[in-house]
Amino acid sequence: MRVALRTPFDERHDALTAEVDRLRALDDEALARLGIKRQDILWHVFSCKKL
């Protein structure tokens, strides 16, 4: 039986992916209120230190 081991890298990957998905689901007005342009979502998520 194969056991799936979760590493901190896996958890970080999942958190980043979830944040990208969450921001992409917002409309442009909601992104603007956050100060994020749609084309900058990936830059914003991957440059943040808080996740």
Secondary structure, DSSP 8 states (H G I E B T S, - for coil): -------HHHHHHHHHHHHHHHHHHS-HHHHHHHT--GGGHHHHHHH-S--
